[in-house]
Amino acid sequence: MTIDITSADDMTPAEWNALVERARYTDAMHQWEALAVIARRADSTVHRLVGYKGQEPVGVFPVFERRYGPITTVFSPPPGLRIVYLGPGLLNMDKLTQRKTERRQRAFIDGVLEWVDERVDPSYIHVRTAPGYPDVRPFVWNDCTVSPTYTYHVDITGPESALLDQFSRDARTNIRNAAATDYDVGERGPEAIDRIVEQVRSRYAAQAVPYDVTPSFVRELYEQTPDGTIRPFTCRLDGSFVGGILAVEFGDTIARWQGGVKPDVDSDFPINDVLDWEVLCAGRESGCTTYDLVGANTPRINRYKSKFGPELTPFYGIERASLLGSLAARMYRRRK
């Protein structure tokens, strides 16, 4: 089977976004506008690749090309900006038999990697898929190393009372008792972005963890992507900011992207429990069916996230490196 891989340079943003919206295993960062912002901030060139079987699109796969001295690299997503997922999205495969689906997926991934090798010739490739991406064997068959990693997904359909019942006892109690406190939790405008990002930066600095996300980067994503994509939520006690979460909404999922860190203030009020509940409820109101807690790989943090009754969901890191590219691999692991 032959799948033709082309760059979407001749497409309009609307045409690309229409494919992204139809595809499975895509998220907000696959959108044309988000890719453009990420490319500028990552000092890289984005290639928006589309696979076709005849005239029928079968997949989208944005990749970022960047040089580090003599080393040429390809990322999806690039490191340093805390973009969690990217990689391939698949179209027009739901009604195929398993045999035809596997052939088409393999031909698409083979074609993308061949395009990358011919046009870019990278020493290092790193891809991170969206949660639930079904078949990474074509990457293995192309001499890539594949590593599973995990996030938590919460099913947010059904009655609110049933959703609360699946939470741990302390989460239910915290959320129900919060009503007796004078607090203000809700979605804000772009003015909240700086406070949330700086709080996260401060928390990471206290742990000596690099954090390269800037308020200006998030504000640019907020301004350039469709309305309702980047959603800042904050919590205020006695009128003062005490915590926040930057949520990202796309399709049927609202994701807990940045924030929700340990609060700066010493308070018995369950700041993050109430923030997560507010984000979850806002997603329900806009028609989402899933709350992505974004990450389930840190035991200390997992103890918090698991109390919302989530389902463990895998996604994959995919890597291929030449001898020269092994240097880029070490750099990536420090900055991802």
Buried (B, 14 or more C-beta within 10 A) or exposed (E): EEBBBBEBEEBEBEEBBEBBEBBBBBBBBBBBBBBBBBBEBBEBEBBBBBBBBEEEBBBBBBBBBBBEEEBBBBBBBBBBBBBBBBBBBBBBBEEBEEEEBBBBBBBBBBBBBEBBBEBBEBBBBBBBBBBEBEEBEBBEEBEBEBEEBEBBBBEBEEEEEEBBEBBBEEBBEBBEEBEEEEBEBEBBEEEBBBBBBEBBBEBBEEEEEEBBBBBEBBBBBBEBBEEBBBBBBBBBBEEEBBBBBBBBBBBEBBBBBBBBBEBBEEBEBBBBBBBBBBBBBBBBEEEBBBBBBBBBEEEEBBEBBBBBBBEEBBBBBBBBBBEEBEBBBEBBEEEB
